């Protein structure tokens, strides 16, 4: 993604790119790229072909997914810590 020319993308498409790294890290995504996710979830072959409303929706979805994954990770850590303290 580092070499991607962002100049031809709309602001909403750029927001998808901005949200991607955090989602990728939180979900430990190794199998996907932004374009693969676009092809899977949207009616477009690439981010550059995604219309503005779909790009806004996808960026929001990635941000919500990232937040939920962080929440789950925090809960998992807290639960594991409580279980460990209970065995002491």
N, C-alpha and C positions, 0 to 999 in steps of 0.2 A: 504494500500500500504506500510505502514511502515514495516510490517513483511515480505515483499516479498524478496526472495533471488535473488539479482541482478547478482550474479556471473555467472550464466549460460546464461545471456542475452548478445547479441551482442552490440557493441557500439551504433548502430542505434536504437536498441530496448531500450537501456538505455536512449537515447535522447528523445524517446517518453515519458518515465516515467518522465524525467526531465521537459518536457514541459507541462505535464498533470496538475499539481497543479495550475499553472497560468491560464490555459484555464478553468479549473473547477471553479475557483473563478470568472473569468471574465464573464463566461456564466451562473453563478449561477447554475451549474449542480448538481442536486440532484438525478437524475434518472439513472445515468450511472457510469460505472467504465471504466477503460482503456480497459479491455477485452470486455465489451459490445460495446464500440466504435469500436474496432478492428473487432468484428463480424458483426457490422452494415456496416462499410465502406470498409472493406478489405475481402480478400478471406482466412481467417484464423479464428480459434476458439479462439485463445488467443494471447497475445503479444508474448509469447515465440515461437509460431508457425509462426509468421510473418517473411517473408523473408526480407533480408537486404534492398532491394530497396523499398519495401512497407513501411518498418519502417522509412526510410529516408523521404519518401513522407508524411507519417502520422505525423511525428514530425514537418515537415515544415508546414503542414496544421494546426496543433494545434497552432504553433507560429503565423502564419498569422491570424488565427481566434482570438487569444488573442489580437493581436495588433488592429485588426479592431473593436473588442468589446470595447477596451479602447478608441479608436477614437470616436466611436458612443456615448459612455458615456460622453466623454468630450464635444462633440457637443450638446448633450441633455442638459447638465448642462449650457453651454453657451447660448443656445437658451432660456432656462427657465429663466436665469438671465436677458437676454435682454427683455423678455416679462414682467417680474416683474418691471424692470426699466421703461418700456414704460407706465405702468399703474400708476406710481407715479405722 
